[in-house]
């Protein structure tokens, strides 16, 4: 199994668990998962990945479309894109795991990348240990 296929399986498992538990999670925006909570999901996933992979660069991508005034967030680790909320968009049926760049950069061309730890510091929400537990499936 390829690295991308392995990460995709893990992402799908995390997606299912998150969807099943979202009503019990004490965090903003999770009620509409995967819509409207991409920042929350990306920051939590980035935090878990950064803690587990200190030798890899883990960044949160904050992407913007000026024409539609829409935002989207995902995680990049090394040369990989991990977008656990990509399936909020019609063209995706599951989380998006691929090599960089994200195909969503076409839809959201204004890009800012910050470290996962910086994203945690500037987030307008607290890190939720319940969500980190869900994303612990990414620990290798």
C-alpha positions in Angstrom: 0.0 0.0 0.0 1.3 3.4 -0.9 1.9 6.2 1.7 -1.0 8.2 0.2 -3.3 5.2 0.3 -2.4 4.5 3.9 -3.0 8.1 5.0 -6.3 8.2 3.1 -7.5 5.1 5.0 -6.5 6.8 8.3 -8.2 10.0 7.2 -11.4 8.2 6.3 -11.4 6.4 9.7 -10.9 9.7 11.5 -13.6 11.3 9.3 -16.1 8.6 10.3 -15.3 8.8 14.0 -15.5 12.6 13.9 -18.8 12.6 12.1 -20.2 10.0 14.6 -19.0 12.0 17.7 -19.6 15.6 16.5 -22.8 16.0 18.6 -20.8 15.1 21.7 -17.8 17.4 21.1 -17.7 20.6 23.0 -16.2 22.8 20.3 -17.6 25.5 18.0 -18.6 24.7 14.4 -18.6 20.9 14.7 -22.3 20.5 14.3 -22.1 21.1 10.5 -19.0 18.9 9.9 -17.4 18.8 7.4 -18.8 22.2 6.4 -17.8 25.3 8.3 -15.2 23.7 10.6 -12.1 23.4 8.3 -10.0 25.7 10.5 -10.9 23.9 13.7 -10.2 20.5 12.1 -6.9 21.7 10.4 -5.5 23.2 13.6 -6.3 20.2 15.7 -4.9 17.8 13.1 -1.8 20.0 12.6 -1.2 20.1 16.3 -1.3 16.3 16.6 0.9 15.8 13.5 3.5 18.4 14.7 3.7 16.8 18.1 4.2 13.3 16.6 6.5 14.4 13.8 8.9 17.0 15.2 11.4 16.3 12.3 8.8 17.3 9.7 7.5 20.7 8.7 3.7 20.8 9.5 1.9 23.9 8.3 -1.7 25.1 8.4 -2.8 26.5 5.1 -5.2 29.4 5.2 -6.6 29.9 1.7 -8.9 32.6 0.5 -11.0 33.4 -2.6 -11.5 37.1 -2.9 -14.2 36.8 -5.5 -16.5 34.7 -3.3 -15.1 35.9 0.0 -14.7 32.2 1.1 -12.0 30.7 3.2 -10.7 27.1 3.5 -8.0 25.5 5.7 -6.0 22.3 5.4 -2.7 20.8 6.6 0.5 20.3 4.8 3.2 18.0 6.2 6.4 17.7 4.2 5.2 17.3 0.6 1.7 16.0 1.6 -1.7 17.7 1.7 -4.1 16.5 4.4 -7.5 18.1 4.0 -10.0 16.3 6.3 -12.9 18.6 5.3 -12.4 18.6 1.5 -15.6 16.6 1.1 -17.6 19.6 1.9 -17.0 20.5 -1.8 -19.0 18.7 -4.5 -15.9 17.2 -6.3 -14.8 15.2 -3.2 -16.5 12.3 -1.5 -14.0 11.9 1.3 -11.1 13.6 2.9 -8.4 14.7 0.4 -4.9 13.3 0.8 -2.5 14.0 -2.0 1.0 15.3 -2.9 1.4 19.1 -2.9 0.0 21.3 -4.2 -3.6 21.0 -3.1 -6.0 21.0 -6.1 -8.1 23.4 -4.0 -5.4 26.1 -4.5 -7.2 26.9 -7.8 -10.4 27.6 -6.0 -8.7 29.4 -3.1 -5.7 31.1 -4.7 -4.7 33.5 -1.9 -2.5 31.3 0.3 -0.9 31.8 3.7 1.0 29.1 5.5 1.8 29.1 9.2 3.3 26.5 11.5 0.8 24.3 13.3 2.0 25.7 16.7 1.5 29.3 15.5 -2.0 28.3 14.3 -2.9 27.0 17.7 -1.7 30.3 19.3 -3.8 32.5 17.0 -6.9 30.3 16.9 -10.1 31.8 18.3 -11.0 28.5 20.0 -9.4 26.2 22.6 -7.7 23.0 21.6 -10.2 20.2 22.5 -8.6 17.0 23.8 -11.6 15.0 22.5 -10.8 16.1 18.9 -7.1 15.4 19.5 -8.0 11.9 20.6 -10.0 11.3 17.3 -6.9 12.5 15.3 -4.6 10.3 17.4 -5.2 7.6 14.6 -2.5 9.6 12.7 0.1 8.7 15.2 2.4 6.1 13.8 
